[in-house]
Amino acid sequence: MSEIDLLLAQHQRGREVTDYILAVTRKGIGASVAQPLARSLEAFARMYEEHAAIEDTLVFPSWKKTMSAKQLDDIGDLFEEIEHKTFGKDGFDDALEKIDAIERAFGLDLALFTAPPPPKA
């Protein structure tokens, strides 16, 4: 399987995991769902870390090299238009506020995941 085919398969798997999460959480998370849900979330996080690293270091930089500054500006405008159609005028900001509220409700703090400073050289 090529790297591109693998990334596409991972996008599909991400959709499947998202659908599963939405389905099981609509009913409430009981004891019978907690372990399978936790395993699915852990597996998704592992996959996502590697997937995002490949996209950020290989795919997106290579893609950007194929486009002129004007093309990049035009595609940025298109993405913003899609965002507004999908999430509303302040869709990104609204989504960030919702995520922040969810994280606070669960007692999550992004600072807990910040790496400590490296030792002095």
All heavy atoms as an XYZ file, in Angstrom:
948
protein
N       0.854     -1.169      0.000
C       0.000      0.000      0.000
C       0.903      1.236      0.000
O       1.834      1.320      0.794
C      -0.898     -0.029      1.243
C      -1.811      1.154      1.379
S      -2.901      1.128      2.838
C      -4.111     -0.076      2.355
N       0.625      2.181     -0.875
C       1.424      3.403     -0.938
C       1.139      4.280      0.280
O       0.129      4.119      0.966
C       1.114      4.182     -2.219
O      -0.134      4.847     -2.102
N       2.051      5.205      0.509
C       1.894      6.146      1.636
C       0.589      6.936      1.488
O      -0.133      7.132      2.466
C       3.094      7.100      1.662
C       3.106      7.992      2.842
C       4.119      7.577      3.887
O       4.630      6.460      3.849
O       4.388      8.403      4.747
N       0.276      7.369      0.272
C      -0.957      8.127      0.036
C      -2.177      7.256      0.311
O      -3.126      7.691      0.959
C      -0.996      8.687     -1.408
C       0.138      9.687     -1.614
C      -2.347      9.296     -1.729
C       0.084     10.907     -0.707
N      -2.156      6.007     -0.172
C      -3.274      5.097      0.084
C      -3.460      4.875      1.580
O      -4.594      4.816      2.079
C      -3.065      3.755     -0.621
C      -3.201      3.858     -2.127
O      -3.877      4.792     -2.608
O      -2.619      3.011     -2.831
N      -2.350      4.769      2.300
C      -2.423      4.575      3.745
C      -3.023      5.799      4.427
O      -3.888      5.673      5.306
C      -1.032      4.280      4.313
C      -0.959      4.058      5.815
C      -1.860      2.912      6.253
C       0.468      3.795      6.231
N      -2.594      6.994      4.039
C      -3.160      8.212      4.626
C      -4.657      8.317      4.334
O      -5.447      8.687      5.218
C      -2.423      9.449      4.113
C      -0.979      9.611      4.588
C      -0.291     10.754      3.847
C      -0.901      9.808      6.078
N      -5.057      7.981      3.117
C      -6.483      8.002      2.774
C      -7.267      6.979      3.597
O      -8.374      7.260      4.074
C      -6.678      7.756      1.279
C      -6.185      8.875      0.351
C      -6.228      8.420     -1.105
C      -7.000     10.144      0.552
N      -6.695      5.784      3.781
C      -7.340      4.759      4.602
C      -7.468      5.245      6.046
O      -8.482      4.980      6.716
C      -6.552      3.452      4.537
N      -6.459      5.976      6.535
C      -6.529      6.502      7.893
C      -7.603      7.582      8.016
O      -8.277      7.671      9.049
C      -5.162      7.039      8.329
C      -4.176      5.921      8.582
C      -2.816      6.432      8.980
O      -2.464      7.597      8.769
N      -2.014      5.544      9.562
N      -7.793      8.388      6.985
C      -8.889      9.360      7.003
C     -10.222      8.630      7.141
O     -11.081      9.029      7.923
C      -8.882     10.212      5.728
C      -7.949     11.369      5.781
N      -8.373     12.658      5.950
C      -6.601     11.432      5.686
C      -7.339     13.470      5.956
N      -6.236     12.745      5.799
N     -10.389      7.568      6.373
C     -11.622      6.785      6.446
C     -11.787      6.167      7.835
O     -12.872      6.184      8.407
C     -11.651      5.695      5.374
C     -12.907      4.843      5.389
C     -14.183      5.662      5.264
O     -14.252      6.634      4.517
N     -15.211      5.288      6.006
N     -10.715      5.625      8.381
C     -10.789      5.033      9.721
C     -11.151      6.094     10.756
O     -11.934      5.848     11.667
C      -9.458      4.364     10.078
C      -9.451      3.645     11.424
C     -10.529      2.538     11.548
N     -10.630      1.696     10.403
C      -9.886      0.607     10.152
N      -8.968      0.230     11.006
N     -10.077     -0.079      9.050
N     -10.623      7.285     10.601
C     -10.981      8.385     11.499
C     -12.470      8.680     11.453
O     -13.100      8.923     12.492
N     -13.056      8.644     10.254
C     -14.510      8.844     10.127
C     -15.273      7.727     10.831
O     -16.292      7.963     11.489
C     -14.904      8.909      8.657
C     -14.436     10.160      7.961
C     -14.893     10.178      6.482
N     -14.128     11.161      5.761
C     -13.045     10.900      5.025
N     -12.624      9.657      4.896
N     -12.395     11.863      4.412
N     -14.787      6.485     10.686
C     -15.437      5.340     11.339
C     -15.369      5.470     12.860
O     -16.360      5.215     13.550
C     -14.766      4.034     10.900
C     -14.981      3.702      9.443
C     -14.072      2.581      8.943
O     -13.370      1.940      9.767
O     -14.053      2.354      7.720
N     -14.217      5.868     13.379
C     -14.072      6.045     14.827
C     -14.986      7.171     15.309
O     -15.650      7.045     16.339
C     -12.595      6.301     15.212
C     -12.473      6.675     16.683
C     -11.737      5.087     14.901
N     -15.038      8.266     14.562
C     -15.920      9.376     14.926
C     -17.377      8.927     14.955
O     -18.114      9.244     15.900
C     -15.743     10.551     13.948
O     -14.381     10.993     14.015
C     -16.676     11.696     14.277
N     -17.805      8.185     13.944
C     -19.180      7.676     13.917
C     -19.455      6.778     15.124
O     -20.518      6.853     15.742
C     -19.453      6.905     12.620
C     -19.521      7.803     11.399
O     -19.657      9.035     11.551
O     -19.419      7.259     10.277
N     -18.485      5.932     15.474
C     -18.626      5.044     16.630
C     -18.768      5.864     17.917
O     -19.656      5.606     18.742
C     -17.420      4.106     16.721
C     -17.319      3.362     18.019
C     -18.181      2.308     18.311
C     -16.378      3.715     18.977
C     -18.099      1.630     19.513
C     -16.285      3.041     20.167
C     -17.149      2.005     20.438
O     -17.067      1.340     21.628
N     -17.915      6.860     18.085
C     -17.968      7.693     19.285
C     -19.319      8.382     19.394
O     -19.944      8.391     20.468
C     -16.826      8.733     19.274
C     -15.479      8.036     19.427
C     -17.020      9.780     20.370
C     -14.286      8.923     19.103
N     -19.784      8.949     18.309
C     -21.084      9.623     18.330
C     -22.210      8.646     18.663
O     -23.110      8.970     19.434
C     -21.350     10.311     16.988
C     -20.453     11.510     16.681
C     -20.672     11.971     15.244
C     -20.707     12.636     17.658
N     -22.149      7.448     18.102
C     -23.201      6.454     18.338
C     -23.236      6.009     19.798
O     -24.311      5.953     20.405
C     -23.000      5.242     17.420
N     -22.078      5.702     20.381
C     -22.089      5.176     21.748
C     -22.310      6.258     22.793
O     -22.836      5.971     23.869
C     -20.825      4.350     22.091
C     -20.707      3.140     21.181
C     -19.574      5.177     22.078
N     -21.940      7.493     22.497
C     -22.122      8.547     23.495
C     -23.530      9.140     23.470
O     -23.928      9.792     24.434
C     -21.083      9.667     23.329
O     -21.160     10.208     22.001
C     -19.683      9.149     23.602
N     -24.280      8.900     22.421
C     -25.675      9.375     22.392
C     -26.506      8.703     23.472
O     -27.444      9.276     23.983
C     -26.291      9.093     21.026
C     -25.936     10.113     19.995
C     -26.757      9.936     18.713
N     -26.199     10.785     17.689
C     -25.492     10.357     16.651
N     -25.283      9.066     16.487
N     -25.004     11.199     15.786
N     -26.146      7.475     23.804
C     -26.908      6.682     24.765
C     -26.362      6.829     26.183
O     -26.898      6.242     27.108
C     -26.864      5.206     24.371
C     -27.318      4.922     22.970
C     -27.019      3.486     22.611
C     -27.010      3.312     21.109
N     -26.360      2.076     20.710
N     -25.292      7.558     26.346
C     -24.628      7.623     27.644
C     -23.543      6.562     27.683
O     -23.618      5.557     26.988
N     -22.541      6.788     28.482
C     -21.414      5.867     28.520
C     -21.546      4.989     29.758
O     -21.236      5.403     30.869
C     -20.079      6.626     28.534
C     -19.975      7.522     27.298
C     -18.904      5.660     28.590
C     -18.792      8.452     27.295
N     -22.017      3.783     29.540
C     -22.133      2.819     30.623
C     -20.885      1.965     30.718
O     -19.956      2.071     29.917
N     -20.879      1.084     31.707
C     -19.716      0.228     31.954
C     -19.372     -0.639     30.745
O     -18.198     -0.865     30.459
C     -19.960     -0.643     33.177
N     -20.378     -1.104     30.028
C     -20.107     -1.995     28.900
C     -19.464     -1.269     27.726
O     -18.860     -1.890     26.858
C     -21.403     -2.671     28.440
O     -22.295     -1.701     27.921
N     -19.574      0.040     27.690
C     -19.040      0.829     26.581
C     -17.705      1.470     26.938
O     -16.903      1.762     26.050
C     -20.067      1.922     26.182
C     -19.506      2.876     25.161
C     -21.345      1.297     25.683
N     -17.433      1.665     28.203
C     -16.267      2.442     28.624
C     -14.952      1.877     28.092
O     -14.147      2.627     27.520
C     -16.230      2.541     30.148
N     -14.698      0.592     28.259
C     -13.425      0.007     27.806
C     -13.270      0.030     26.289
O     -12.228      0.470     25.794
C     -13.260     -1.418     28.353
C     -12.885     -1.463     29.813
C     -11.524     -0.811     30.067
O     -10.608     -0.906     29.261
N     -11.415     -0.131     31.195
N     -14.272     -0.425     25.532
C     -14.113     -0.359     24.070
C     -13.951      1.081     23.571
O     -13.171      1.329     22.646
C     -15.395     -0.984     23.522
C     -15.963     -1.776     24.639
C     -15.494     -1.125     25.898
N     -14.660      2.014     24.195
C     -14.536      3.416     23.800
C     -13.128      3.920     24.107
O     -12.498      4.567     23.259
C     -15.579      4.274     24.521
C     -15.522      5.771     24.261
C     -15.697      6.090     22.785
C     -16.574      6.485     25.105
N     -12.617      3.615     25.282
C     -11.269      4.040     25.656
C     -10.234      3.463     24.693
O      -9.315      4.169     24.260
C     -10.958      3.630     27.093
N     -10.369      2.183     24.352
C      -9.418      1.566     23.415
C      -9.489      2.243     22.041
O      -8.453      2.478     21.405
C      -9.682      0.066     23.295
C      -9.137     -0.731     24.475
C      -9.135     -2.224     24.207
N     -10.458     -2.759     23.908
C     -11.332     -3.173     24.831
N     -11.027     -3.128     26.103
N     -12.498     -3.649     24.469
N     -10.697      2.547     21.596
C     -10.852      3.212     20.296
C     -10.223      4.605     20.318
O      -9.558      5.004     19.356
C     -12.333      3.325     19.921
O     -12.859      2.065     19.646
N     -10.417      5.342     21.401
C      -9.841      6.679     21.508
C      -8.317      6.629     21.576
O      -7.634      7.436     20.942
C     -10.404      7.403     22.736
C     -11.871      7.815     22.628
C     -12.394      8.269     23.987
C     -12.071      8.892     21.581
N      -7.779      5.676     22.325
C      -6.324      5.535     22.405
C      -5.729      5.167     21.048
O      -4.707      5.723     20.632
C      -5.949      4.490     23.444
C      -6.182      4.956     24.863
C      -6.016      3.850     25.894
O      -5.832      2.673     25.507
O      -6.075      4.170     27.088
N      -6.367      4.243     20.344
C      -5.878      3.838     19.024
C      -5.960      5.000     18.041
O      -5.048      5.219     17.228
C      -6.673      2.634     18.507
N      -7.038      5.768     18.117
C      -7.185      6.921     17.243
C      -6.083      7.942     17.531
O      -5.479      8.497     16.604
C      -8.561      7.572     17.430
C      -8.743      8.798     16.589
C      -9.110      8.690     15.262
C      -8.520     10.058     17.119
C      -9.260      9.826     14.469
C      -8.657     11.193     16.340
C      -9.032     11.071     15.020
N      -5.810      8.199     18.809
C      -4.779      9.177     19.169
C      -3.413      8.741     18.638
O      -2.658      9.570     18.111
C      -4.737      9.365     20.683
N      -3.095      7.450     18.772
C      -1.814      6.950     18.245
C      -1.740      7.152     16.729
O      -0.730      7.606     16.197
C      -1.634      5.465     18.578
C      -1.061      5.211     19.945
C      -0.608      3.766     20.107
N      -1.619      2.776     19.772
C      -2.593      2.374     20.589
N      -2.692      2.871     21.793
N      -3.454      1.463     20.200
N      -2.821      6.786     16.041
C      -2.852      6.931     14.593
C      -2.734      8.407     14.207
O      -1.971      8.769     13.296
C      -4.155      6.349     14.027
C      -4.293      6.516     12.517
S      -5.867      5.930     11.853
C      -6.974      7.258     12.329
N      -3.465      9.265     14.891
C      -3.509     10.678     14.544
C      -2.147     11.351     14.713
O      -1.742     12.170     13.883
C      -4.563     11.403     15.382
C      -4.734     12.837     14.971
C      -5.522     13.170     13.872
C      -4.073     13.854     15.641
C      -5.654     14.481     13.470
C      -4.204     15.169     15.243
C      -4.995     15.483     14.164
O      -5.110     16.784     13.757
N      -1.435     11.012     15.778
C      -0.122     11.626     15.998
C       0.806     11.376     14.810
O       1.452     12.302     14.307
C       0.518     11.079     17.272
C      -0.114     11.607     18.537
C       0.462     10.968     19.786
O       1.387     10.121     19.679
O       0.001     11.314     20.875
N       0.894     10.134     14.374
C       1.766      9.796     13.252
C       1.231     10.382     11.948
O       1.988     10.890     11.117
C       1.913      8.277     13.127
C       2.568      7.637     14.325
C       3.968      8.154     14.584
O       4.722      8.373     13.613
O       4.307      8.352     15.759
N      -0.071     10.301     11.760
C      -0.711     10.806     10.547
C      -0.449     12.310     10.389
O      -0.034     12.770      9.326
C      -2.220     10.518     10.612
C      -2.965     10.933      9.399
N      -3.251     10.050      8.372
C      -3.488     12.122      9.031
C      -3.924     10.687      7.427
N      -4.075     11.952      7.806
N      -0.689     13.056     11.450
C      -0.492     14.508     11.397
C       0.973     14.851     11.157
O       1.283     15.805     10.428
C      -0.995     15.149     12.689
N       1.875     14.075     11.748
C       3.299     14.331     11.542
C       3.682     14.159     10.079
O       4.440     14.971      9.527
C       4.129     13.400     12.427
N       3.168     13.116      9.430
C       3.454     12.888      8.009
C       2.876     14.016      7.164
O       3.536     14.550      6.265
C       2.899     11.522      7.541
C       3.591     10.372      8.266
C       3.000     11.368      6.030
C       5.056     10.219      7.944
N       1.626     14.395      7.451
C       1.013     15.482      6.686
C       1.787     16.787      6.870
O       2.056     17.500      5.903
C      -0.445     15.670      7.092
C      -1.359     14.598      6.564
C      -2.821     14.840      6.865
O      -3.146     15.629      7.784
O      -3.655     14.222      6.181
N       2.154     17.103      8.119
C       2.814     18.375      8.409
C       4.229     18.464      7.860
O       4.690     19.552      7.510
C       2.844     18.627      9.918
C       1.473     18.959     10.491
O       0.545     19.244      9.707
O       1.343     18.919     11.729
N       4.933     17.333      7.807
C       6.338     17.388      7.394
C       6.569     16.993      5.943
O       7.575     17.384      5.363
C       7.208     16.484      8.296
O       6.733     15.135      8.202
C       7.176     16.957      9.737
N       5.653     16.216      5.362
C       5.850     15.764      3.984
C       4.768     16.247      3.029
O       5.051     16.879      2.016
C       5.918     14.234      3.927
C       7.067     13.576      4.682
C       6.922     12.062      4.665
C       8.388     13.984      4.070
N       3.521     15.934      3.347
C       2.427     16.175      2.398
C       2.198     17.667      2.171
O       2.242     18.140      1.028
C       1.131     15.480      2.864
C      -0.038     15.822      1.946
C       1.329     13.968      2.939
N       1.923     18.416      3.224
C       1.580     19.827      3.044
C       2.737     20.650      2.473
O       2.524     21.454      1.560
C       1.038     20.432      4.336
C      -0.265     19.819      4.782
C      -0.524     19.627      6.125
C      -1.236     19.424      3.867
C      -1.719     19.057      6.549
C      -2.436     18.855      4.274
C      -2.671     18.678      5.624
N       3.968     20.481      2.971
C       5.064     21.242      2.351
C       5.246     20.906      0.861
O       5.485     21.802      0.048
C       6.298     20.830      3.166
C       5.755     20.432      4.494
C       4.428     19.786      4.188
N       5.112     19.628      0.499
C       5.239     19.244     -0.915
C       4.113     19.838     -1.740
O       4.321     20.325     -2.857
C       5.230     17.716     -1.053
O       6.344     17.163     -0.410
N       2.913     19.808     -1.204
C       1.744     20.357     -1.892
C       1.909     21.849     -2.101
O       1.654     22.369     -3.185
C       0.491     20.028     -1.075
C      -0.780     20.579     -1.599
C      -1.372     20.289     -2.787
C      -1.640     21.506     -0.939
N      -2.555     20.984     -2.904
C      -2.737     21.736     -1.778
C      -1.593     22.157      0.292
C      -3.776     22.588     -1.436
C      -2.627     23.006      0.633
C      -3.700     23.219     -0.228
N       2.375     22.547     -1.071
C       2.550     24.000     -1.177
C       3.594     24.365     -2.239
O       3.475     25.397     -2.879
C       2.935     24.588      0.175
C       1.782     24.634      1.151
C       2.215     25.204      2.492
C       1.058     25.231      3.451
N       1.471     25.751      4.771
N       4.593     23.527     -2.413
C       5.634     23.803     -3.419
C       5.080     23.750     -4.836
O       5.684     24.304     -5.754
C       6.785     22.801     -3.289
C       7.649     23.037     -2.089
C       8.757     21.996     -2.013
C       9.576     22.151     -0.767
N      10.585     21.099     -0.622
N       3.949     23.089     -5.040
C       3.367     22.978     -6.372
C       2.499     24.174     -6.738
O       2.006     24.243     -7.856
C       2.515     21.698     -6.505
O       1.327     21.822     -5.703
C       3.298     20.457     -6.097
N       2.321     25.103     -5.794
C       1.391     26.211     -6.015
C       2.114     27.552     -5.937
O       3.062     27.711     -5.167
C       0.278     26.165     -4.973
C      -0.481     24.839     -4.952
S      -1.748     24.819     -3.698
C      -3.107     25.358     -4.722
N       1.613     28.500     -6.710
C       2.134     29.868     -6.645
C       1.545     30.557     -5.410
O       0.598     30.057     -4.789
C       1.730     30.652     -7.899
O       0.320     30.869     -7.904
N       2.082     31.724     -5.083
C       1.563     32.496     -3.942
C       0.083     32.836     -4.159
O      -0.721     32.762     -3.228
C       2.389     33.758     -3.735
N      -0.282     33.172     -5.389
C      -1.684     33.505     -5.675
C      -2.575     32.284     -5.516
O      -3.667     32.373     -4.957
C      -1.823     34.059     -7.093
C      -3.287     34.211     -7.518
C      -3.546     35.442     -8.272
C      -4.949     35.618     -8.783
N      -6.036     35.205     -7.951
N      -2.112     31.133     -5.995
C      -2.898     29.909     -5.847
C      -3.094     29.558     -4.369
O      -4.185     29.164     -3.961
C      -2.227     28.752     -6.574
C      -2.309     28.846     -8.078
C      -1.471     27.779     -8.761
O      -0.316     27.543     -8.385
N      -2.043     27.147     -9.774
N      -2.047     29.726     -3.559
C      -2.169     29.458     -2.130
C      -3.157     30.415     -1.478
O      -3.962     30.015     -0.633
C      -0.803     29.562     -1.445
C       0.128     28.381     -1.636
C       1.522     28.706     -1.108
C      -0.421     27.137     -0.956
N      -3.110     31.687     -1.893
C      -4.054     32.672     -1.362
C      -5.482     32.312     -1.768
O      -6.403     32.373     -0.955
C      -3.675     34.072     -1.863
C      -4.494     35.154     -1.197
O      -4.566     35.166      0.052
O      -5.072     35.985     -1.929
N      -5.666     31.916     -3.024
C      -6.996     31.536     -3.514
C      -7.535     30.307     -2.778
O      -8.704     30.261     -2.407
C      -6.966     31.257     -5.019
C      -6.774     32.512     -5.855
O      -6.930     33.633     -5.315
O      -6.457     32.364     -7.057
N      -6.683     29.317     -2.541
C      -7.138     28.100     -1.857
C      -7.448     28.421     -0.394
O      -8.378     27.866      0.183
C      -6.134     26.937     -2.015
C      -6.791     25.592     -1.706
C      -4.945     27.073     -1.110
C      -7.584     25.026     -2.807
N      -6.688     29.342      0.194
C      -6.979     29.785      1.560
C      -8.346     30.437      1.638
O      -9.111     30.183      2.576
N      -8.657     31.275      0.649
C      -9.981     31.906      0.597
C     -11.078     30.862      0.442
O     -12.143     30.959      1.072
C     -10.059     32.909     -0.557
C      -9.193     34.138     -0.329
O      -8.766     34.378      0.830
O      -8.919     34.851     -1.328
N     -10.830     29.855     -0.394
C     -11.808     28.786     -0.596
C     -12.049     28.021      0.701
O     -13.187     27.734      1.068
C     -11.347     27.839     -1.700
C     -12.241     26.625     -1.960
C     -13.636     27.049     -2.403
C     -11.597     25.724     -2.994
N     -10.969     27.680      1.411
C     -11.114     26.967      2.682
C     -11.900     27.800      3.687
O     -12.724     27.277      4.445
C      -9.749     26.587      3.258
C      -9.067     25.456      2.534
C      -7.700     25.301      2.625
C      -9.776     24.551      1.758
C      -7.042     24.265      1.974
C      -9.138     23.512      1.090
C      -7.769     23.370      1.204
N     -11.642     29.104      3.711
C     -12.373     29.981      4.634
C     -13.859     30.028      4.264
O     -14.722     30.006      5.129
C     -11.766     31.381      4.621
C     -12.330     32.265      5.709
C     -11.543     33.554      5.875
O     -10.414     33.652      5.374
O     -12.087     34.459      6.514
N     -14.149     30.058      2.977
C     -15.542     30.042      2.515
C     -16.236     28.742      2.941
O     -17.369     28.761      3.418
C     -15.565     30.195      0.990
C     -16.954     30.246      0.390
C     -16.896     30.371     -1.139
O     -16.037     31.124     -1.647
O     -17.702     29.699     -1.797
N     -15.545     27.628      2.771
C     -16.099     26.328      3.188
C     -16.337     26.324      4.694
O     -17.370     25.852      5.177
C     -15.164     25.178      2.765
C     -15.153     25.041      1.242
C     -15.579     23.862      3.433
C     -14.053     24.136      0.705
N     -15.376     26.861      5.456
C     -15.521     26.947      6.912
C     -16.771     27.738      7.281
O     -17.555     27.317      8.127
C     -14.285     27.612      7.517
C     -14.402     27.895      8.997
C     -13.313     28.817      9.502
O     -12.171     28.719      9.025
O     -13.613     29.633     10.386
N     -16.973     28.884      6.647
C     -18.126     29.729      6.960
C     -19.431     29.042      6.593
O     -20.410     29.130      7.334
C     -18.009     31.080      6.267
C     -16.918     31.923      6.831
N     -16.461     33.054      6.202
C     -16.166     31.818      7.959
C     -15.492     33.599      6.914
N     -15.291     32.854      7.975
N     -19.453     28.350      5.444
C     -20.666     27.631      5.043
C     -20.961     26.482      6.003
O     -22.114     26.183      6.293
C     -20.523     27.084      3.622
C     -20.681     28.120      2.549
C     -20.558     27.493      1.169
C     -20.656     28.541      0.087
N     -20.440     27.964     -1.250
N     -19.921     25.835      6.484
C     -20.083     24.663      7.342
C     -20.387     25.050      8.786
O     -21.266     24.456      9.415
C     -18.808     23.794      7.302
O     -18.531     23.457      5.939
C     -18.989     22.514      8.108
N     -19.673     26.050      9.308
C     -19.747     26.359     10.733
C     -20.307     27.740     11.051
O     -20.386     28.112     12.211
C     -18.360     26.239     11.371
C     -17.754     24.881     11.219
C     -16.651     24.689     10.402
C     -18.280     23.787     11.884
C     -16.078     23.434     10.252
C     -17.713     22.525     11.740
C     -16.615     22.354     10.923
N     -20.633     28.532     10.032
C     -21.118     29.888     10.277
C     -19.976     30.886     10.181
O     -18.812     30.522     10.049
N     -20.341     32.174     10.270
C     -19.361     33.247     10.065
C     -18.155     33.133     10.986
O     -17.034     33.318     10.574
C     -20.029     34.607     10.249
C     -19.103     35.773      9.966
C     -19.830     37.098     10.083
C     -18.942     38.265      9.762
N     -17.833     38.453     10.677
N     -18.381     32.865     12.253
C     -17.288     32.735     13.210
C     -17.077     31.270     13.585
O     -16.778     30.944     14.728
C     -17.580     33.564     14.466
C     -17.624     35.055     14.166
O     -16.816     35.506     13.336
O     -18.466     35.755     14.755
N     -17.235     30.393     12.607
C     -17.213     28.957     12.848
C     -16.000     28.450     13.581
O     -16.108     27.699     14.548
N     -14.817     28.873     13.162
C     -13.601     28.386     13.803
C     -13.549     28.846     15.256
O     -13.294     28.057     16.159
C     -12.366     28.862     13.036
C     -11.082     28.357     13.615
C     -10.686     27.046     13.415
C     -10.268     29.193     14.366
C      -9.503     26.560     13.949
C      -9.075     28.724     14.904
C      -8.695     27.406     14.699
N     -13.821     30.137     15.472
C     -13.796     30.676     16.839
C     -14.873     30.031     17.703
O     -14.633     29.718     18.879
C     -13.966     32.192     16.825
C     -12.778     32.905     16.175
O     -11.652     32.376     16.273
O     -12.982     33.963     15.572
N     -16.056     29.829     17.130
C     -17.136     29.169     17.872
C     -16.745     27.737     18.236
O     -17.011     27.278     19.348
C     -18.433     29.154     17.061
C     -19.033     30.544     16.894
O     -18.645     31.463     17.646
O     -19.889     30.709     16.007
N     -16.114     27.031     17.299
C     -15.683     25.656     17.570
C     -14.636     25.632     18.675
O     -14.682     24.770     19.563
C     -15.134     25.013     16.292
N     -13.702     26.581     18.658
C     -12.695     26.648     19.717
C     -13.335     26.878     21.079
O     -12.942     26.267     22.082
C     -11.686     27.759     19.437
C     -10.656     27.499     18.354
C      -9.750     28.714     18.173
C      -9.824     26.275     18.674
N     -14.350     27.744     21.126
C     -15.042     28.003     22.389
C     -15.764     26.754     22.885
O     -15.749     26.458     24.080
C     -16.029     29.158     22.224
C     -15.359     30.513     22.112
C     -16.350     31.642     21.908
O     -17.545     31.469     22.253
O     -15.929     32.700     21.415
N     -16.393     26.011     21.973
C     -17.074     24.771     22.361
C     -16.081     23.743     22.885
O     -16.329     23.080     23.896
C     -17.862     24.198     21.178
C     -19.085     24.993     20.820
C     -19.779     24.413     19.598
C     -20.937     25.294     19.182
N     -21.568     24.822     17.950
N     -14.957     23.610     22.193
C     -13.930     22.659     22.628
C     -13.397     23.070     23.997
O     -13.216     22.229     24.887
C     -12.802     22.565     21.582
C     -13.323     21.874     20.324
C     -11.581     21.829     22.147
C     -12.403     21.983     19.130
N     -13.159     24.349     24.190
C     -12.678     24.844     25.478
C     -13.678     24.522     26.587
O     -13.286     24.083     27.674
C     -12.419     26.349     25.392
C     -11.798     26.900     26.657
O     -10.786     26.329     27.123
O     -12.323     27.895     27.192
N     -14.966     24.714     26.316
C     -16.001     24.415     27.320
C     -16.028     22.920     27.653
O     -16.155     22.537     28.825
C     -17.368     24.880     26.823
N     -15.880     22.081     26.638
C     -15.858     20.627     26.859
C     -14.637     20.246     27.685
O     -14.739     19.474     28.646
C     -15.876     19.865     25.515
C     -17.230     20.054     24.826
C     -15.566     18.391     25.727
C     -17.250     19.613     23.373
N     -13.484     20.795     27.331
C     -12.263     20.494     28.082
C     -12.401     20.930     29.542
O     -12.005     20.192     30.449
C     -11.055     21.166     27.424
C     -10.663     20.534     26.113
C      -9.566     21.271     25.384
O      -9.253     22.444     25.747
O      -8.994     20.691     24.453
N     -12.961     22.112     29.780
C     -13.167     22.579     31.167
C     -14.118     21.663     31.912
O     -13.895     21.344     33.080
C     -13.689     24.014     31.177
C     -12.613     25.058     30.958
C     -13.099     26.470     31.298
N     -14.415     26.781     30.781
C     -14.666     27.350     29.610
N     -13.675     27.690     28.827
N     -15.902     27.602     29.222
N     -15.183     21.206     31.226
C     -16.157     20.320     31.867
C     -15.516     19.009     32.307
O     -15.912     18.428     33.320
C     -17.333     20.051     30.913
N     -14.512     18.555     31.557
C     -13.822     17.313     31.894
C     -12.577     17.563     32.747
O     -11.844     16.631     33.075
C     -13.425     16.546     30.626
C     -14.563     15.806     30.004
C     -15.192     16.301     28.873
C     -15.018     14.611     30.546
C     -16.243     15.625     28.291
C     -16.076     13.929     29.974
C     -16.697     14.427     28.840
N     -12.324     18.818     33.087
C     -11.153     19.142     33.896
C      -9.847     19.011     33.142
O      -8.800     18.798     33.747
N      -9.898     19.139     31.817
C      -8.679     19.027     31.004
C      -7.988     20.379     30.914
O      -8.634     21.421     30.853
C      -9.012     18.527     29.600
C      -9.659     17.154     29.527
C     -10.038     16.830     28.097
C      -8.733     16.087     30.084
N      -6.687     20.355     30.911
C      -5.901     21.575     30.824
C      -4.747     21.305     29.862
O      -3.903     20.437     30.128
C      -5.384     21.949     32.205
C      -4.526     23.208     32.205
O      -4.368     23.849     31.143
O      -4.007     23.549     33.273
N      -4.709     22.018     28.760
C      -3.671     21.815     27.752
C      -2.276     21.954     28.352
O      -1.336     21.280     27.925
C      -3.853     22.791     26.595
C      -2.899     22.664     25.421
C      -2.982     21.274     24.808
C      -3.190     23.724     24.388
N      -2.136     22.777     29.374
C      -0.824     22.965     30.004
C      -0.280     21.652     30.563
O       0.936     21.464     30.643
C      -0.915     24.012     31.109
N      -1.165     20.739     30.926
C      -0.720     19.442     31.454
C       0.038     18.626     30.412
O       0.782     17.720     30.768
C      -1.926     18.631     31.953
C      -2.705     19.219     33.116
C      -3.961     18.396     33.383
C      -1.834     19.294     34.364
N      -0.162     18.929     29.141
C       0.450     18.167     28.064
C       1.644     18.889     27.439
O       2.195     18.429     26.455
C      -0.595     17.847     26.987
C      -1.773     17.107     27.534
C      -2.956     17.763     27.809
C      -1.676     15.759     27.823
C      -4.040     17.081     28.334
C      -2.752     15.065     28.350
C      -3.932     15.724     28.608
N       2.021     20.014     28.023
C       3.162     20.764     27.515
C       4.437     20.128     28.048
O       4.556     19.886     29.250
C       3.071     22.240     27.956
O       1.837     22.781     27.470
C       4.243     23.052     27.412
N       5.374     19.864     27.168
C       6.637     19.242     27.556
C       7.415     20.167     28.494
O       7.380     21.384     28.322
C       7.465     18.923     26.321
N       8.123     19.597     29.449
C       8.971     20.423     30.306
C      10.155     20.932     29.488
O      10.490     20.377     28.441
C       9.422     19.470     31.408
C       9.340     18.116     30.784
C       8.212     18.172     29.797
N      10.826     21.979     29.966
C      11.987     22.475     29.227
C      13.092     21.434     29.230
O      13.202     20.639     30.169
C      12.410     23.727     29.991
C      11.788     23.614     31.328
C      10.576     22.739     31.195
N      13.911     21.420     28.183
C      15.021     20.463     28.150
C      16.077     20.853     29.171
O      16.123     22.001     29.614
C      15.555     20.585     26.724
C      15.177     21.963     26.304
C      13.891     22.270     27.008
N      16.946     19.924     29.524
C      18.037     20.265     30.454
C      18.961     21.299     29.833
O      19.033     21.424     28.616
C      18.765     18.943     30.675
C      18.029     17.913     29.919
C      16.972     18.538     29.103
N      19.658     22.007     30.677
C      20.631     23.004     30.188
C      21.784     22.273     29.519
O      22.250     21.248     30.014
C      21.170     23.847     31.339
C      20.106     24.612     32.083
C      19.797     25.894     31.399
C      18.820     26.689     32.267
N      17.936     27.503     31.535
N      22.208     22.784     28.370
C      23.321     22.143     27.624
C      24.659     22.478     28.223
O      24.877     23.436     28.835
C      23.267     22.553     26.169
